[in-house]
Each structure stands twice: as structure tokens, then as C-alpha cells.
Amino acid sequence: MKKFLTHPIGIDQGESVLFSEFAEGGDMWTGEGPRERRKPIQFKDTFLSPPMVQIGISLWDVDTSSALRAEVQAENITSEGFEAVFRTWSDTRIARIRISWTAFGEVAHPDDWNIS
């Protein structure tokens, strides 16, 4: 559990297309076996420490001739951003994925003291 102390809480959110490979014939669409795509996401402002990040698929364009296998995660979370990661495997064919994310965390307050 993440506990917030006395600082204000900031919430940042956004959407991003992770890939669109149908037109180019990329291996997410044509390939088999394990496949992964990563995309760096920057927060609009810096959090005081790595925030909690919730991520989900907001658009998926998939082939329905096989089972849908997919995993989406936020990895390498820092106070400045994170990596959105999408994975699939076996014979699943993915044409396009868009993700939505929300980050919750402590942010600086104008009255904070900066003692260096």
C-alpha cells in the first residue's frame, strides 16, 4: 500500500498508441511466438517520488481467428515517467493497440522548503 503523507496529490493521465502494424505488416500482425512493444511515457509534471500508475487498453484491433493473448503493464516507473509495455504470444495477431493511463502521487507544494 502506498501512503501519502502531507503533500498534495497530483493526478496525471493520457493515452498513447503503442503500435499500429497492420498496414506495414509488422511482426505483431504477421508474427508468431513471444512479441513485445515498449513506449516511454513522460508525465506533464514531476512527482516527488514514483507514483502509482494504472494502465489499460483503450483500443485494440485484433484478428479473431485465434485466441486473444495480451498483457499490458507499466514498468520502470520514475517520478518523471514510465514505460508502457505490451506483450502477446503464440499465434495471436494484433494490428493496433492504444493504451490509457493514470498516475497518482505526491507533488510539490509552493510552501515546501528546498534545503540543499
Biopython code that builds the backbone (N, CA, C, O; Angstrom):
import numpy as np
from Bio.PDB.StructureBuilder import StructureBuilder

atoms = [
    (1, "MET", "N", (0.846, -1.178, 0.000)),
    (1, "MET", "CA", (0.000, 0.000, 0.000)),
    (1, "MET", "C", (0.890, 1.239, 0.000)),
    (1, "MET", "O", (1.870, 1.315, 0.741)),
    (2, "LYS", "N", (0.543, 2.181, -0.820)),
    (2, "LYS", "CA", (1.264, 3.452, -0.853)),
    (2, "LYS", "C", (0.516, 4.421, 0.049)),
    (2, "LYS", "O", (-0.690, 4.613, -0.108)),
    (3, "LYS", "N", (1.227, 5.036, 0.998)),
    (3, "LYS", "CA", (0.624, 6.014, 1.912)),
    (3, "LYS", "C", (1.150, 7.397, 1.576)),
    (3, "LYS", "O", (2.357, 7.592, 1.429)),
    (4, "PHE", "N", (0.240, 8.358, 1.455)),
    (4, "PHE", "CA", (0.611, 9.728, 1.182)),
    (4, "PHE", "C", (0.637, 10.477, 2.500)),
    (4, "PHE", "O", (-0.270, 10.343, 3.321)),
    (5, "LEU", "N", (1.672, 11.259, 2.693)),
    (5, "LEU", "CA", (1.828, 11.964, 3.957)),
    (5, "LEU", "C", (1.091, 13.296, 3.902)),
    (5, "LEU", "O", (-0.139, 13.318, 3.864)),
    (6, "THR", "N", (1.815, 14.389, 3.896)),
    (6, "THR", "CA", (1.161, 15.694, 3.985)),
    (6, "THR", "C", (1.177, 16.463, 2.677)),
    (6, "THR", "O", (0.641, 17.569, 2.610)),
    (7, "HIS", "N", (1.770, 15.913, 1.654)),
    (7, "HIS", "CA", (1.871, 16.640, 0.387)),
    (7, "HIS", "C", (0.575, 16.540, -0.413)),
    (7, "HIS", "O", (-0.195, 15.592, -0.256)),
    (8, "PRO", "N", (0.346, 17.529, -1.270)),
    (8, "PRO", "CA", (-0.804, 17.426, -2.165)),
    (8, "PRO", "C", (-0.612, 16.257, -3.135)),
    (8, "PRO", "O", (0.511, 15.833, -3.410)),
    (9, "ILE", "N", (-1.703, 15.765, -3.628)),
    (9, "ILE", "CA", (-1.683, 14.634, -4.554)),
    (9, "ILE", "C", (-1.915, 15.156, -5.970)),
    (9, "ILE", "O", (-2.804, 15.975, -6.205)),
    (10, "GLY", "N", (-1.110, 14.673, -6.899)),
    (10, "GLY", "CA", (-1.281, 15.018, -8.306)),
    (10, "GLY", "C", (-1.786, 13.809, -9.068)),
    (10, "GLY", "O", (-1.434, 12.670, -8.761)),
    (11, "ILE", "N", (-2.610, 14.071, -10.060)),
    (11, "ILE", "CA", (-3.112, 13.020, -10.937)),
    (11, "ILE", "C", (-2.822, 13.455, -12.368)),
    (11, "ILE", "O", (-3.229, 14.533, -12.801)),
    (12, "ASP", "N", (-2.121, 12.605, -13.083)),
    (12, "ASP", "CA", (-1.819, 12.856, -14.495)),
    (12, "ASP", "C", (-2.423, 11.701, -15.286)),
    (12, "ASP", "O", (-2.510, 10.580, -14.787)),
    (13, "GLN", "N", (-2.833, 11.972, -16.503)),
    (13, "GLN", "CA", (-3.414, 10.907, -17.312)),
    (13, "GLN", "C", (-3.174, 11.177, -18.780)),
    (13, "GLN", "O", (-2.889, 12.306, -19.180)),
    (14, "GLY", "N", (-3.293, 10.127, -19.583)),
    (14, "GLY", "CA", (-3.100, 10.297, -21.011)),
    (14, "GLY", "C", (-3.420, 9.031, -21.777)),
    (14, "GLY", "O", (-3.764, 8.001, -21.198)),
    (15, "GLU", "N", (-3.300, 9.130, -23.091)),
    (15, "GLU", "CA", (-3.483, 8.000, -23.999)),
    (15, "GLU", "C", (-2.327, 7.999, -24.985)),
    (15, "GLU", "O", (-1.761, 9.049, -25.289)),
    (16, "SER", "N", (-1.976, 6.812, -25.486)),
    (16, "SER", "CA", (-0.897, 6.709, -26.453)),
    (16, "SER", "C", (-1.083, 5.463, -27.302)),
    (16, "SER", "O", (-1.416, 4.395, -26.788)),
    (17, "VAL", "N", (-0.869, 5.604, -28.596)),
    (17, "VAL", "CA", (-0.855, 4.439, -29.478)),
    (17, "VAL", "C", (0.505, 3.772, -29.296)),
    (17, "VAL", "O", (1.540, 4.401, -29.515)),
    (18, "LEU", "N", (0.504, 2.500, -28.895)),
    (18, "LEU", "CA", (1.771, 1.789, -28.710)),
    (18, "LEU", "C", (2.318, 1.302, -30.041)),
    (18, "LEU", "O", (3.528, 1.345, -30.266)),
    (19, "PHE", "N", (1.452, 0.844, -30.919)),
    (19, "PHE", "CA", (1.876, 0.445, -32.253)),
    (19, "PHE", "C", (0.654, 0.302, -33.155)),
    (19, "PHE", "O", (-0.472, 0.132, -32.689)),
    (20, "SER", "N", (0.914, 0.375, -34.460)),
    (20, "SER", "CA", (-0.090, 0.128, -35.489)),
    (20, "SER", "C", (0.654, -0.562, -36.626)),
    (20, "SER", "O", (1.326, 0.103, -37.414)),
    (21, "GLU", "N", (0.544, -1.890, -36.723)),
    (21, "GLU", "CA", (1.400, -2.652, -37.624)),
    (21, "GLU", "C", (0.666, -3.342, -38.766)),
    (21, "GLU", "O", (1.296, -4.042, -39.559)),
    (22, "PHE", "N", (-0.626, -3.167, -38.869)),
    (22, "PHE", "CA", (-1.384, -3.853, -39.915)),
    (22, "PHE", "C", (-0.924, -3.413, -41.306)),
    (22, "PHE", "O", (-0.636, -4.257, -42.155)),
    (23, "ALA", "N", (-0.854, -2.117, -41.545)),
    (23, "ALA", "CA", (-0.525, -1.597, -42.878)),
    (23, "ALA", "C", (0.904, -1.938, -43.305)),
    (23, "ALA", "O", (1.158, -2.191, -44.482)),
    (24, "GLU", "N", (1.844, -1.943, -42.338)),
    (24, "GLU", "CA", (3.248, -2.203, -42.659)),
    (24, "GLU", "C", (3.606, -3.682, -42.600)),
    (24, "GLU", "O", (4.710, -4.064, -42.987)),
    (25, "GLY", "N", (2.682, -4.527, -42.117)),
    (25, "GLY", "CA", (2.982, -5.949, -41.997)),
    (25, "GLY", "C", (3.988, -6.259, -40.910)),
    (25, "GLY", "O", (4.791, -7.180, -41.057)),
    (26, "GLY", "N", (3.959, -5.506, -39.817)),
    (26, "GLY", "CA", (4.880, -5.736, -38.698)),
    (26, "GLY", "C", (4.639, -7.072, -38.022)),
    (26, "GLY", "O", (3.600, -7.700, -38.221)),
    (27, "ASP", "N", (5.609, -7.505, -37.216)),
    (27, "ASP", "CA", (5.513, -8.849, -36.642)),
    (27, "ASP", "C", (4.447, -8.995, -35.560)),
    (27, "ASP", "O", (4.101, -10.123, -35.211)),
    (28, "MET", "N", (3.915, -7.910, -35.019)),
    (28, "MET", "CA", (2.760, -8.054, -34.121)),
    (28, "MET", "C", (1.558, -8.578, -34.906)),
    (28, "MET", "O", (0.712, -9.294, -34.370)),
    (29, "TRP", "N", (1.500, -8.203, -36.198)),
    (29, "TRP", "CA", (0.391, -8.640, -37.046)),
    (29, "TRP", "C", (0.695, -9.962, -37.762)),
    (29, "TRP", "O", (-0.193, -10.803, -37.903)),
    (30, "THR", "N", (1.923, -10.147, -38.210)),
    (30, "THR", "CA", (2.259, -11.318, -39.013)),
    (30, "THR", "C", (3.009, -12.403, -38.248)),
    (30, "THR", "O", (3.056, -13.547, -38.701)),
    (31, "GLY", "N", (3.592, -12.073, -37.110)),
    (31, "GLY", "CA", (4.479, -12.987, -36.413)),
    (31, "GLY", "C", (3.791, -13.988, -35.522)),
    (31, "GLY", "O", (2.576, -13.964, -35.329)),
    (32, "GLU", "N", (4.613, -14.874, -34.982)),
    (32, "GLU", "CA", (4.171, -15.867, -34.004)),
    (32, "GLU", "C", (5.180, -15.883, -32.866)),
    (32, "GLU", "O", (6.287, -15.358, -32.985)),
    (33, "GLY", "N", (4.775, -16.496, -31.762)),
    (33, "GLY", "CA", (5.667, -16.578, -30.606)),
    (33, "GLY", "C", (5.629, -15.325, -29.771)),
    (33, "GLY", "O", (4.749, -14.485, -29.957)),
    (34, "PRO", "N", (6.576, -15.179, -28.841)),
    (34, "PRO", "CA", (6.576, -14.006, -27.960)),
    (34, "PRO", "C", (6.952, -12.736, -28.721)),
    (34, "PRO", "O", (7.899, -12.711, -29.507)),
    (35, "ARG", "N", (6.171, -11.678, -28.458)),
    (35, "ARG", "CA", (6.415, -10.367, -29.054)),
    (35, "ARG", "C", (6.125, -9.296, -28.023)),
    (35, "ARG", "O", (5.243, -9.459, -27.180)),
    (36, "GLU", "N", (6.869, -8.197, -28.086)),
    (36, "GLU", "CA", (6.747, -7.134, -27.078)),
    (36, "GLU", "C", (6.991, -5.785, -27.732)),
    (36, "GLU", "O", (7.813, -5.656, -28.639)),
    (37, "ARG", "N", (6.257, -4.776, -27.253)),
    (37, "ARG", "CA", (6.487, -3.382, -27.646)),
    (37, "ARG", "C", (6.551, -2.545, -26.373)),
    (37, "ARG", "O", (5.777, -2.749, -25.437)),
    (38, "ARG", "N", (7.494, -1.595, -26.357)),
    (38, "ARG", "CA", (7.671, -0.668, -25.237)),
    (38, "ARG", "C", (7.619, 0.762, -25.758)),
    (38, "ARG", "O", (8.104, 1.069, -26.847)),
    (39, "LYS", "N", (7.011, 1.634, -24.943)),
    (39, "LYS", "CA", (6.959, 3.048, -25.318)),
    (39, "LYS", "C", (7.161, 3.893, -24.071)),
    (39, "LYS", "O", (6.443, 3.722, -23.086)),
    (40, "PRO", "N", (8.138, 4.812, -24.100)),
    (40, "PRO", "CA", (8.316, 5.708, -22.949)),
    (40, "PRO", "C", (7.197, 6.745, -22.881)),
    (40, "PRO", "O", (6.792, 7.316, -23.893)),
    (41, "ILE", "N", (6.713, 6.970, -21.669)),
    (41, "ILE", "CA", (5.663, 7.961, -21.404)),
    (41, "ILE", "C", (6.230, 8.960, -20.400)),
    (41, "ILE", "O", (6.751, 8.566, -19.356)),
    (42, "GLN", "N", (6.130, 10.243, -20.711)),
    (42, "GLN", "CA", (6.577, 11.315, -19.805)),
    (42, "GLN", "C", (5.371, 11.943, -19.115)),
    (42, "GLN", "O", (4.354, 12.212, -19.755)),
    (43, "PHE", "N", (5.484, 12.175, -17.807)),
    (43, "PHE", "CA", (4.442, 12.897, -17.090)),
    (43, "PHE", "C", (4.515, 14.376, -17.441)),
    (43, "PHE", "O", (5.573, 14.874, -17.825)),
    (44, "LYS", "N", (3.388, 15.082, -17.308)),
    (44, "LYS", "CA", (3.360, 16.518, -17.604)),
    (44, "LYS", "C", (4.175, 17.306, -16.594)),
    (44, "LYS", "O", (4.812, 18.299, -16.947)),
    (45, "ASP", "N", (4.160, 16.868, -15.335)),
    (45, "ASP", "CA", (4.963, 17.467, -14.269)),
    (45, "ASP", "C", (5.631, 16.329, -13.501)),
    (45, "ASP", "O", (5.227, 15.172, -13.615)),
    (46, "THR", "N", (6.642, 16.662, -12.730)),
    (46, "THR", "CA", (7.374, 15.658, -11.952)),
    (46, "THR", "C", (6.682, 15.401, -10.617)),
    (46, "THR", "O", (6.262, 16.335, -9.934)),
    (47, "PHE", "N", (6.569, 14.135, -10.257)),
    (47, "PHE", "CA", (6.080, 13.739, -8.936)),
    (47, "PHE", "C", (7.248, 13.768, -7.956)),
    (47, "PHE", "O", (8.404, 13.746, -8.378)),
    (48, "LEU", "N", (6.966, 13.817, -6.654)),
    (48, "LEU", "CA", (8.034, 13.811, -5.645)),
    (48, "LEU", "C", (8.745, 12.460, -5.571)),
    (48, "LEU", "O", (9.931, 12.394, -5.247)),
    (49, "SER", "N", (8.018, 11.389, -5.871)),
    (49, "SER", "CA", (8.570, 10.038, -5.894)),
    (49, "SER", "C", (7.787, 9.258, -6.956)),
    (49, "SER", "O", (6.772, 9.752, -7.447)),
    (50, "PRO", "N", (8.230, 8.061, -7.315)),
    (50, "PRO", "CA", (7.477, 7.311, -8.327)),
    (50, "PRO", "C", (6.019, 7.134, -7.912)),
    (50, "PRO", "O", (5.739, 6.634, -6.822)),
    (51, "PRO", "N", (5.097, 7.539, -8.768)),
    (51, "PRO", "CA", (3.667, 7.451, -8.439)),
    (51, "PRO", "C", (3.122, 6.047, -8.688)),
    (51, "PRO", "O", (3.819, 5.182, -9.219)),
    (52, "MET", "N", (1.894, 5.839, -8.305)),
    (52, "MET", "CA", (1.164, 4.633, -8.672)),
    (52, "MET", "C", (0.633, 4.872, -10.092)),
    (52, "MET", "O", (0.078, 5.933, -10.375)),
    (53, "VAL", "N", (0.800, 3.899, -10.974)),
    (53, "VAL", "CA", (0.351, 4.038, -12.357)),
    (53, "VAL", "C", (-0.625, 2.918, -12.682)),
    (53, "VAL", "O", (-0.330, 1.740, -12.478)),
    (54, "GLN", "N", (-1.781, 3.298, -13.188)),
    (54, "GLN", "CA", (-2.780, 2.338, -13.655)),
    (54, "GLN", "C", (-2.814, 2.443, -15.173)),
    (54, "GLN", "O", (-2.882, 3.542, -15.724)),
    (55, "ILE", "N", (-2.767, 1.297, -15.845)),
    (55, "ILE", "CA", (-2.700, 1.287, -17.304)),
    (55, "ILE", "C", (-3.703, 0.267, -17.842)),
    (55, "ILE", "O", (-3.931, -0.776, -17.230)),
    (56, "GLY", "N", (-4.291, 0.578, -18.982)),
    (56, "GLY", "CA", (-5.238, -0.338, -19.589)),
    (56, "GLY", "C", (-5.315, -0.114, -21.093)),
    (56, "GLY", "O", (-4.834, 0.899, -21.602)),
    (57, "ILE", "N", (-5.912, -1.048, -21.791)),
    (57, "ILE", "CA", (-6.070, -0.939, -23.235)),
    (57, "ILE", "C", (-7.344, -0.157, -23.527)),
    (57, "ILE", "O", (-8.421, -0.515, -23.050)),
    (58, "SER", "N", (-7.220, 0.912, -24.312)),
    (58, "SER", "CA", (-8.394, 1.711, -24.668)),
    (58, "SER", "C", (-8.838, 1.446, -26.108)),
    (58, "SER", "O", (-9.953, 1.810, -26.483)),
    (59, "LEU", "N", (-7.988, 0.822, -26.913)),
    (59, "LEU", "CA", (-8.371, 0.406, -28.258)),
    (59, "LEU", "C", (-7.524, -0.795, -28.631)),
    (59, "LEU", "O", (-6.302, -0.771, -28.479)),
    (60, "TRP", "N", (-8.165, -1.837, -29.114)),
    (60, "TRP", "CA", (-7.401, -2.943, -29.685)),
    (60, "TRP", "C", (-8.055, -3.403, -30.959)),
    (60, "TRP", "O", (-9.275, -3.538, -31.049)),
    (61, "ASP", "N", (-7.217, -3.640, -31.939)),
    (61, "ASP", "CA", (-7.633, -4.089, -33.252)),
    (61, "ASP", "C", (-6.923, -5.418, -33.454)),
    (61, "ASP", "O", (-5.708, -5.457, -33.646)),
    (62, "VAL", "N", (-7.692, -6.518, -33.408)),
    (62, "VAL", "CA", (-7.087, -7.852, -33.384)),
    (62, "VAL", "C", (-7.737, -8.774, -34.413)),
    (62, "VAL", "O", (-8.874, -8.562, -34.836)),
    (63, "ASP", "N", (-6.996, -9.785, -34.796)),
    (63, "ASP", "CA", (-7.520, -10.851, -35.647)),
    (63, "ASP", "C", (-8.285, -11.814, -34.748)),
    (63, "ASP", "O", (-7.806, -12.174, -33.673)),
    (64, "THR", "N", (-9.467, -12.231, -35.179)),
    (64, "THR", "CA", (-10.299, -13.098, -34.341)),
    (64, "THR", "C", (-10.196, -14.577, -34.711)),
    (64, "THR", "O", (-10.984, -15.387, -34.222)),
    (65, "SER", "N", (-9.240, -14.938, -35.564)),
    (65, "SER", "CA", (-9.115, -16.345, -35.953)),
    (65, "SER", "C", (-8.354, -17.187, -34.931)),
    (65, "SER", "O", (-8.296, -18.410, -35.057)),
    (66, "SER", "N", (-7.771, -16.541, -33.917)),
    (66, "SER", "CA", (-7.084, -17.276, -32.845)),
    (66, "SER", "C", (-7.465, -16.654, -31.500)),
    (66, "SER", "O", (-8.125, -15.616, -31.443)),
    (67, "ALA", "N", (-7.042, -17.301, -30.440)),
    (67, "ALA", "CA", (-7.315, -16.770, -29.097)),
    (67, "ALA", "C", (-6.571, -15.452, -28.902)),
    (67, "ALA", "O", (-5.462, -15.272, -29.404)),
    (68, "LEU", "N", (-7.194, -14.542, -28.170)),
    (68, "LEU", "CA", (-6.566, -13.264, -27.857)),
    (68, "LEU", "C", (-5.720, -13.427, -26.608)),
    (68, "LEU", "O", (-6.234, -13.749, -25.537)),
    (69, "ARG", "N", (-4.430, -13.206, -26.748)),
    (69, "ARG", "CA", (-3.493, -13.293, -25.629)),
    (69, "ARG", "C", (-2.777, -11.951, -25.539)),
    (69, "ARG", "O", (-2.138, -11.523, -26.500)),
    (70, "ALA", "N", (-2.880, -11.284, -24.392)),
    (70, "ALA", "CA", (-2.267, -9.964, -24.273)),
    (70, "ALA", "C", (-1.978, -9.637, -22.820)),
    (70, "ALA", "O", (-2.671, -10.082, -21.905)),
    (71, "GLU", "N", (-0.939, -8.848, -22.639)),
    (71, "GLU", "CA", (-0.571, -8.333, -21.323)),
    (71, "GLU", "C", (-0.123, -6.893, -21.524)),
    (71, "GLU", "O", (0.640, -6.602, -22.446)),
    (72, "VAL", "N", (-0.587, -5.996, -20.674)),
    (72, "VAL", "CA", (-0.157, -4.604, -20.716)),
    (72, "VAL", "C", (0.252, -4.206, -19.299)),
    (72, "VAL", "O", (-0.463, -4.478, -18.335)),
    (73, "GLN", "N", (1.420, -3.554, -19.188)),
    (73, "GLN", "CA", (1.949, -3.187, -17.873)),
    (73, "GLN", "C", (2.667, -1.843, -17.942)),
    (73, "GLN", "O", (3.129, -1.418, -19.001)),
    (74, "ALA", "N", (2.747, -1.191, -16.796)),
    (74, "ALA", "CA", (3.600, -0.020, -16.616)),
    (74, "ALA", "C", (4.862, -0.517, -15.911)),
    (74, "ALA", "O", (4.779, -1.098, -14.829)),
    (75, "GLU", "N", (6.023, -0.293, -16.515)),
    (75, "GLU", "CA", (7.292, -0.739, -15.939)),
    (75, "GLU", "C", (8.263, 0.433, -15.851)),
    (75, "GLU", "O", (8.080, 1.464, -16.499)),
    (76, "ASN", "N", (9.290, 0.255, -15.043)),
    (76, "ASN", "CA", (10.348, 1.266, -14.874)),
    (76, "ASN", "C", (9.759, 2.636, -14.529)),
    (76, "ASN", "O", (10.104, 3.645, -15.146)),
    (77, "ILE", "N", (8.876, 2.657, -13.548)),
    (77, "ILE", "CA", (8.201, 3.892, -13.143)),
    (77, "ILE", "C", (9.165, 4.763, -12.342)),
    (77, "ILE", "O", (9.786, 4.308, -11.382)),
    (78, "THR", "N", (9.276, 6.021, -12.756)),
    (78, "THR", "CA", (10.070, 7.015, -12.027)),
    (78, "THR", "C", (9.179, 8.215, -11.746)),
    (78, "THR", "O", (8.006, 8.220, -12.119)),
    (79, "SER", "N", (9.721, 9.218, -11.100)),
    (79, "SER", "CA", (8.937, 10.423, -10.831)),
    (79, "SER", "C", (8.692, 11.242, -12.100)),
    (79, "SER", "O", (7.845, 12.135, -12.107)),
    (80, "GLU", "N", (9.435, 10.940, -13.182)),
    (80, "GLU", "CA", (9.273, 11.667, -14.444)),
    (80, "GLU", "C", (8.443, 10.936, -15.493)),
    (80, "GLU", "O", (7.921, 11.570, -16.411)),
    (81, "GLY", "N", (8.307, 9.604, -15.376)),
    (81, "GLY", "CA", (7.568, 8.861, -16.385)),
    (81, "GLY", "C", (7.678, 7.353, -16.182)),
    (81, "GLY", "O", (8.069, 6.894, -15.109)),
    (82, "PHE", "N", (7.335, 6.590, -17.208)),
    (82, "PHE", "CA", (7.367, 5.126, -17.133)),
    (82, "PHE", "C", (7.425, 4.561, -18.547)),
    (82, "PHE", "O", (7.343, 5.304, -19.524)),
    (83, "GLU", "N", (7.565, 3.252, -18.648)),
    (83, "GLU", "CA", (7.483, 2.558, -19.921)),
    (83, "GLU", "C", (6.163, 1.796, -19.982)),
    (83, "GLU", "O", (5.857, 1.008, -19.087)),
    (84, "ALA", "N", (5.381, 2.029, -21.036)),
    (84, "ALA", "CA", (4.180, 1.237, -21.293)),
    (84, "ALA", "C", (4.641, 0.013, -22.075)),
    (84, "ALA", "O", (5.331, 0.137, -23.087)),
    (85, "VAL", "N", (4.256, -1.174, -21.600)),
    (85, "VAL", "CA", (4.724, -2.425, -22.210)),
    (85, "VAL", "C", (3.516, -3.265, -22.610)),
    (85, "VAL", "O", (2.604, -3.487, -21.814)),
    (86, "PHE", "N", (3.527, -3.724, -23.850)),
    (86, "PHE", "CA", (2.505, -4.635, -24.358)),
    (86, "PHE", "C", (3.193, -5.913, -24.815)),
    (86, "PHE", "O", (4.210, -5.874, -25.508)),
    (87, "ARG", "N", (2.617, -7.054, -24.415)),
    (87, "ARG", "CA", (3.155, -8.347, -24.817)),
    (87, "ARG", "C", (2.031, -9.234, -25.348)),
    (87, "ARG", "O", (0.897, -9.189, -24.870)),
    (88, "THR", "N", (2.379, -10.038, -26.346)),
    (88, "THR", "CA", (1.496, -11.097, -26.822)),
    (88, "THR", "C", (2.350, -12.304, -27.160)),
    (88, "THR", "O", (3.578, -12.213, -27.174)),
    (89, "TRP", "N", (1.711, -13.436, -27.433)),
    (89, "TRP", "CA", (2.462, -14.667, -27.688)),
    (89, "TRP", "C", (1.617, -15.633, -28.508)),
    (89, "TRP", "O", (0.460, -15.362, -28.828)),
    (90, "SER", "N", (2.222, -16.753, -28.834)),
    (90, "SER", "CA", (1.593, -17.813, -29.618)),
    (90, "SER", "C", (1.171, -17.267, -30.985)),
    (90, "SER", "O", (1.935, -16.530, -31.609)),
    (91, "ASP", "N", (-0.027, -17.615, -31.462)),
    (91, "ASP", "CA", (-0.454, -17.212, -32.804)),
    (91, "ASP", "C", (-1.374, -15.991, -32.808)),
    (91, "ASP", "O", (-2.008, -15.706, -33.824)),
    (92, "THR", "N", (-1.458, -15.265, -31.689)),
    (92, "THR", "CA", (-2.292, -14.061, -31.612)),
    (92, "THR", "C", (-1.749, -12.994, -32.568)),
    (92, "THR", "O", (-0.545, -12.744, -32.619)),
    (93, "ARG", "N", (-2.657, -12.376, -33.319)),
    (93, "ARG", "CA", (-2.268, -11.329, -34.270)),
    (93, "ARG", "C", (-2.922, -10.011, -33.858)),
    (93, "ARG", "O", (-4.146, -9.909, -33.768)),
    (94, "ILE", "N", (-2.085, -9.006, -33.610)),
    (94, "ILE", "CA", (-2.542, -7.689, -33.147)),
    (94, "ILE", "C", (-2.192, -6.646, -34.212)),
    (94, "ILE", "O", (-1.027, -6.492, -34.577)),
    (95, "ALA", "N", (-3.194, -5.943, -34.700)),
    (95, "ALA", "CA", (-2.952, -4.897, -35.700)),
    (95, "ALA", "C", (-2.573, -3.573, -35.051)),
    (95, "ALA", "O", (-1.696, -2.863, -35.544)),
    (96, "ARG", "N", (-3.244, -3.238, -33.930)),
    (96, "ARG", "CA", (-3.050, -1.906, -33.333)),
    (96, "ARG", "C", (-3.487, -1.936, -31.880)),
    (96, "ARG", "O", (-4.454, -2.607, -31.518)),
    (97, "ILE", "N", (-2.753, -1.193, -31.049)),
    (97, "ILE", "CA", (-3.081, -1.067, -29.615)),
    (97, "ILE", "C", (-2.913, 0.386, -29.189)),
    (97, "ILE", "O", (-1.911, 1.029, -29.505)),
    (98, "ARG", "N", (-3.910, 0.893, -28.466)),
    (98, "ARG", "CA", (-3.808, 2.199, -27.804)),
    (98, "ARG", "C", (-4.039, 1.962, -26.317)),
    (98, "ARG", "O", (-4.932, 1.204, -25.938)),
    (99, "ILE", "N", (-3.243, 2.603, -25.483)),
    (99, "ILE", "CA", (-3.402, 2.460, -24.037)),
    (99, "ILE", "C", (-3.843, 3.782, -23.418)),
    (99, "ILE", "O", (-3.587, 4.860, -23.954)),
    (100, "SER", "N", (-4.511, 3.667, -22.277)),
    (100, "SER", "CA", (-4.842, 4.812, -21.416)),
    (100, "SER", "C", (-4.150, 4.580, -20.096)),
    (100, "SER", "O", (-4.030, 3.440, -19.647)),
    (101, "TRP", "N", (-3.694, 5.645, -19.469)),
    (101, "TRP", "CA", (-3.005, 5.507, -18.184)),
    (101, "TRP", "C", (-3.371, 6.663, -17.255)),
    (101, "TRP", "O", (-3.741, 7.752, -17.694)),
    (102, "THR", "N", (-3.255, 6.389, -15.970)),
    (102, "THR", "CA", (-3.450, 7.392, -14.931)),
    (102, "THR", "C", (-2.372, 7.192, -13.876)),
    (102, "THR", "O", (-2.113, 6.068, -13.448)),
    (103, "ALA", "N", (-1.747, 8.286, -13.460)),
    (103, "ALA", "CA", (-0.716, 8.246, -12.412)),
    (103, "ALA", "C", (-1.184, 9.080, -11.225)),
    (103, "ALA", "O", (-1.676, 10.197, -11.391)),
    (104, "PHE", "N", (-1.022, 8.514, -10.005)),
    (104, "PHE", "CA", (-1.409, 9.185, -8.755)),
    (104, "PHE", "C", (-0.175, 9.266, -7.869)),
    (104, "PHE", "O", (0.491, 8.256, -7.646)),
    (105, "GLY", "N", (0.136, 10.442, -7.367)),
    (105, "GLY", "CA", (1.281, 10.529, -6.464)),
    (105, "GLY", "C", (1.420, 11.889, -5.823)),
    (105, "GLY", "O", (0.692, 12.832, -6.132)),
    (106, "GLU", "N", (2.384, 11.957, -4.915)),
    (106, "GLU", "CA", (2.647, 13.209, -4.211)),
    (106, "GLU", "C", (3.356, 14.195, -5.134)),
    (106, "GLU", "O", (4.241, 13.824, -5.906)),
    (107, "VAL", "N", (2.948, 15.453, -5.036)),
    (107, "VAL", "CA", (3.572, 16.521, -5.819)),
    (107, "VAL", "C", (4.029, 17.626, -4.873)),
    (107, "VAL", "O", (3.585, 17.711, -3.727)),
    (108, "ALA", "N", (4.915, 18.459, -5.373)),
    (108, "ALA", "CA", (5.440, 19.558, -4.559)),
    (108, "ALA", "C", (4.350, 20.603, -4.303)),
    (108, "ALA", "O", (3.419, 20.771, -5.090)),
    (109, "HIS", "N", (4.501, 21.279, -3.201)),
    (109, "HIS", "CA", (3.604, 22.373, -2.817)),
    (109, "HIS", "C", (4.420, 23.661, -2.840)),
    (109, "HIS", "O", (5.603, 23.635, -2.500)),
    (110, "PRO", "N", (3.821, 24.791, -3.231)),
    (110, "PRO", "CA", (4.583, 26.040, -3.263)),
    (110, "PRO", "C", (5.200, 26.438, -1.921)),
    (110, "PRO", "O", (6.186, 27.173, -1.890)),
    (111, "ASP", "N", (4.628, 25.961, -0.815)),
    (111, "ASP", "CA", (5.171, 26.296, 0.511)),
    (111, "ASP", "C", (6.269, 25.342, 0.969)),
    (111, "ASP", "O", (6.825, 25.533, 2.051)),
    (112, "ASP", "N", (6.598, 24.315, 0.173)),
    (112, "ASP", "CA", (7.666, 23.385, 0.569)),
    (112, "ASP", "C", (8.998, 24.125, 0.631)),
    (112, "ASP", "O", (9.263, 25.016, -0.175)),
    (113, "TRP", "N", (9.816, 23.753, 1.578)),
    (113, "TRP", "CA", (11.147, 24.306, 1.716)),
    (113, "TRP", "C", (12.114, 23.445, 0.925)),
    (113, "TRP", "O", (12.034, 22.217, 0.958)),
    (114, "ASN", "N", (13.014, 24.083, 0.223)),
    (114, "ASN", "CA", (14.030, 23.362, -0.527)),
    (114, "ASN", "C", (15.370, 23.617, 0.143)),
    (114, "ASN", "O", (16.025, 24.627, -0.112)),
    (115, "ILE", "N", (15.764, 22.692, 1.001)),
    (115, "ILE", "CA", (17.020, 22.833, 1.738)),
    (115, "ILE", "C", (18.067, 21.976, 1.042)),
    (115, "ILE", "O", (17.945, 20.752, 0.984)),
    (116, "SER", "N", (19.095, 22.630, 0.517)),
    (116, "SER", "CA", (20.142, 21.883, -0.209)),
    (116, "SER", "C", (21.437, 21.862, 0.570)),
    (116, "SER", "O", (22.422, 21.282, 0.114)),
]
sb = StructureBuilder()
sb.init_structure("model")
sb.init_model(0)
sb.init_chain("A")
sb.init_seg("    ")
for serial, (resi, resn, name, xyz) in enumerate(atoms, 1):
    if name == "N":
        sb.init_residue(resn, " ", resi, " ")
    sb.init_atom(name, np.array(xyz, "f"), 0.0, 1.0, " ", f" {name:<3s}", serial, name[0])
structure = sb.get_structure()
